[in-house]
Amino acid sequence: MALDVATVRKDFPIYEARKPFVFLDSAASSQKPRAVIDAMTAYYETSHANVHRGVYGLAEEATALYEGARARVARFVNAPQAKEILFSKNVTESLNLVAQSWGRAHLGPGDAIVLTEMEHHANIVPWQILQAQIGFEIRWIPVTPDGKLDLSDLDRLLDGAKLLSFTGVSNVLGTINPVRQLTDAAHAAGALAVVDGAQYTPHVATDVQALGADLFAFTGHKMLGPTGIGVLWGNEALLESMPPFLGGGGMIRDVRKDGFLPDELPHKFEAGTPPIAEAVGLAVACDELDRYDMGEVRAHEVAVTGYALDTLRERFAGDVVVHGPADPASRGGVLSFTFKDLHPHDVTQVLDEHGVCVRAGHHCAKPLMRCLEVGAVVRASFYIYNDEADVDALADALQRCAEFFG
Ligand SMILES: Cc1ncc(COP(=O)(O)O)c(C=O)c1O
């Protein structure tokens, strides 16, 4: 293992509070290190005031912490400027922002956008809402039987399209998509490239400039940070050209009875009181991930996922069908499977009775479920605090499950 899990777990209070604890659901939301929890508590205990409004010292201190967090997040993803980092509630809100701001301004009847069949609903439904409002075509990049994007017809799909929006890593299949190849293809076709980085940034070192996306969204709670904060990065010129999404306080330069003037970046896109403590926590989560080192995080995940693939194959052979690429180096730490002919919810319930937390369902990817011809799957997902013993516990619990259901 690239990381020493016993040492890592000492940073996570939940491993002290719950014993035994086999947590295999980090793709839904990761656990939080003490450093993140402490930073947020300290902020509330000593430094809280609303930001960007007060001229007293405490408010200025809170503003400095909030804007410092923005700069830290910018550094984490190699964004050229802090003002290009917009804080939102989560990836879902970031992608709704893209659809309602950029999409509403640029799309209409006769236009087309391209999505993929492996998208999370967060990168489907915002476009479908807009489609119902203004009308345009949605084209779909298909998924191959081994769980990769079928790019054989990409040029035709992109022909005349105005936008390509796709996930960096599938939350069901674990597939790591060829982000740079796709952003290049979008640009060659004259389309905007948008990346849903919800499952990418927590696991793969993210350099938004090298990836070539125009807009890149990610979320705090899957990368050791708190819930309630998401990010949208975009380059300055593009964000400047986009109209505001949500309106209210904090995002205006002036308001008169006949209209308003939006504020400068990033405030134009941050209406209302922002997630201040959450930004402070997210900045510390970036520190923590850098301390573990994103290269090591990724190597650790490949090792655990490889061990899990081997273990399930060896112990359950034909009884387990794993979805997604066979090679652990082409996938993130997500392992979705079906077990015998059992319903995933039944499997998950028995696993829970044996102390193993995994998730079952459609994982907010119903179009993908239809491609896979399943209604639901069991998903185990790994992060820096998981090791082979967790995988063994999963396999042992699956064995109990097989015995229970005969
Ligand atoms: C690929 C992907 N996109 C988007 C989301 C939505 O994230 P959030 O709930 O933080 O908005 C998720 C969450 O599971 C995801 O896995």
The ligand as a Gaussian input file, in Angstrom:
#p B3LYP/6-31G(d) Opt

LIG

0 1
 C      -19.871000      12.101000     -10.868000
 C      -20.689000      12.901000      -9.913000
 N      -21.181000      14.087000     -10.307000
 C      -21.915000      14.851000      -9.495000
 C      -22.203000      14.451000      -8.212000
 C      -23.023000      15.342000      -7.339000
 O      -22.281000      15.796000      -6.273000
 P      -22.944000      16.752000      -5.179000
 O      -23.981000      15.919000      -4.505000
 O      -21.828000      17.138000      -4.296000
 O      -23.559000      17.874000      -5.908000
 C      -21.729000      13.228000      -7.752000
 C      -22.073000      12.744000      -6.389000
 O      -22.171000      11.589000      -6.124000
 C      -20.944000      12.443000      -8.623000
 O      -20.469000      11.261000      -8.233000

